[in-house]
């Protein structure tokens, strides 16, 4: 499953992460097209939380609810944070595309994500 970061939509004319995965031989890329809803600190602010979740519910949340054991790719920090928030205590953590391509880096990053999840 792929959540493309809004900055990537704004910067590139095509879906670069999905295109790269296809060129690497990944034949089934389920992309949650659109914003994750977090948008930097926007979704962290109490007055914007409901809007943040409503935006996530447009594409990201439905993809996560139909998620099986495939990797979840999110290159943006906000997107990865939102995915971690939406999946709660499930054993799902967003990976950067580079972490998928380099399993050694992914193991180190996953440890950092788990440490971050323990923060109050």
C-alpha positions, 0 to 999 in steps of 0.5 A, spaced: 500 500 500 502 506 498 501 513 501 504 518 496 506 525 500 502 531 498 509 534 496 510 529 491 504 530 488 506 538 487 513 537 485 512 531 480 508 531 474 506 523 475 506 518 481 513 517 482 513 512 488 508 508 484 512 508 478 518 506 481 515 500 484 512 498 478 519 499 474 522 494 480 517 489 478 512 490 484 505 489 480 500 490 485 501 497 488 494 499 491 495 507 492 491 511 497 491 517 492 490 524 496 492 527 502 493 523 509 490 529 512 495 530 517 499 536 513 504 538 518 502 540 525 495 541 522 492 534 524 495 535 531 491 541 533 485 540 537 481 544 533 483 541 526 483 533 528 476 532 526 478 535 519 484 531 519 481 524 520 475 526 515 480 527 510 484 521 511 477 517 511 477 519 503 482 514 501 487 512 506 483 509 512 479 505 507 486 502 504 488 501 511 482 497 513 483 493 507 490 492 509 493 485 509 500 483 510 503 487 505 508 493 506 505 500 507 509 505 504 509 513 506 515 517 504 512 523 508 513 524 515 506 526 516 503 521 512 507 516 516 505 519 522 498 519 520 498 511 518 501 510 525 496 514 528 490 510 524 493 503 525 493 504 533 496 498 536 496 494 530 502 491 528 503 496 522 508 501 521 509 505 515 516 505 511 519 510 507 520 507 500 528 507 501 527 502 507 523 497 503 529 497 498 534 496 503 532 491 508 538 493 513 536 500 513 528 498 514 530 494 521 534 500 524 528 505 522 523 500 524 526 500 531 526 508 531 519 508 529 517 503 535 521 507 540 517 513 537 511 510 539 512 509 546 513 517 547 507 520 551 
